[in-house]
Amino acid sequence: MSQSPANKPTSIKADREAGLVTIDWSDGHRTEFDVVTLRLLCPCAFCQGEGGRPGWLDTNPTLTPVQTQLVDMRLIGSYALAPTWADGHDTGYYTYEALRANCPCPTCSATRASGV
């Protein structure tokens, strides 16, 4: 899998107490995801759907505290993160490309909104 050098993390910190995942990227950018945003981005088939069928997130669920409590975070090769949530959900592999593309910081959000 080829990925942009800008999408290579130099540091990943999962602060379970604060409910925050911070990623420093090789180009100097920093991304901070709160756990609710991260859970709502879950890319797994159950959450996003597959084969033309809607996923659980398409139902616009109200997340419970246990569904947004981060209990573990593991690396998947050199291309993704896999969080484990307190409700046992752990099948979402968040690629670095997707995490960078969904960076919620004001600069990245504005760039996405402008279509650039």
C-alpha positions in Angstrom: 0.0 0.0 0.0 1.5 3.3 -1.0 0.7 6.3 1.1 1.7 10.0 0.9 4.7 10.8 3.1 2.5 13.5 4.8 0.2 10.6 6.0 3.0 9.0 8.0 2.6 9.4 11.7 5.6 10.2 13.8 3.8 9.9 17.1 0.4 8.5 18.2 -0.9 9.0 21.7 -4.1 7.5 23.0 -5.1 9.4 26.2 -7.9 7.2 27.6 -8.6 9.4 30.6 -9.0 12.5 28.4 -10.8 10.6 25.6 -8.4 12.0 23.0 -6.2 10.4 20.3 -3.4 12.7 19.1 -1.4 12.0 15.9 1.7 14.0 14.9 2.3 13.6 11.2 5.7 13.7 9.3 4.9 17.0 7.8 4.5 18.7 11.2 0.7 18.7 11.3 -1.1 17.5 14.5 -4.5 15.8 14.5 -6.6 15.4 17.6 -9.6 13.2 17.6 -12.0 13.1 20.5 -13.4 9.6 21.1 -16.9 10.3 20.0 -15.7 11.6 16.6 -13.4 8.6 16.3 -16.1 6.1 17.0 -18.4 7.8 14.5 -15.7 7.4 11.9 -15.5 3.6 12.4 -14.8 2.1 9.0 -15.9 -1.5 9.7 -18.6 -3.2 7.7 -21.0 -3.3 10.7 -20.8 0.4 11.3 -20.5 1.6 7.6 -22.5 -1.1 5.9 -21.5 -3.3 3.0 -22.9 -4.8 -0.1 -25.3 -1.9 -0.6 -26.7 -2.4 2.9 -26.7 0.5 5.4 -24.5 0.2 8.5 -25.3 0.9 12.1 -24.0 4.4 11.9 -26.5 5.2 9.2 -29.2 4.9 11.9 -27.7 8.1 13.5 -27.3 6.3 16.9 -26.9 8.0 20.2 -23.6 6.7 21.6 -23.5 5.6 25.1 -20.4 6.2 27.4 -19.3 2.6 27.1 -19.4 2.8 23.3 -17.0 5.8 23.4 -14.7 4.6 26.1 -11.4 3.7 24.5 -9.7 0.8 26.3 -7.0 -0.1 23.8 -5.3 1.0 20.6 -3.1 -1.3 18.5 -1.1 -0.7 15.3 -2.1 -2.6 12.2 1.1 -3.1 10.2 2.4 0.3 9.1 -0.8 1.7 7.8 -3.6 1.7 10.3 -4.9 1.9 13.9 -7.4 -0.4 15.5 -9.1 0.9 18.7 -10.9 -1.4 21.1 -14.0 0.2 22.8 -15.4 -0.7 26.2 -18.4 -2.3 24.5 -16.1 -4.9 22.9 -16.2 -3.4 19.4 -12.7 -3.7 17.8 -13.2 -4.5 14.1 -12.5 -1.0 12.7 -9.1 -0.5 11.1 -8.6 3.2 10.7 -6.0 3.8 7.9 -3.6 6.6 8.3 -4.8 8.0 5.0 -8.4 8.1 6.3 -7.4 9.6 9.7 -5.5 12.4 7.9 -8.4 12.9 5.4 -10.8 13.3 8.3 -8.7 15.5 10.5 -11.2 17.7 12.5 -8.9 20.7 13.0 -10.2 24.0 11.7 -7.6 24.2 8.9 -8.4 20.8 7.5 -12.2 21.2 8.0 -12.1 24.5 6.1 -10.1 22.9 3.3 -12.6 20.0 3.0 -15.5 22.5 3.0 -14.0 24.5 0.2 -13.4 21.4 -1.9 -9.7 22.1 -2.4 
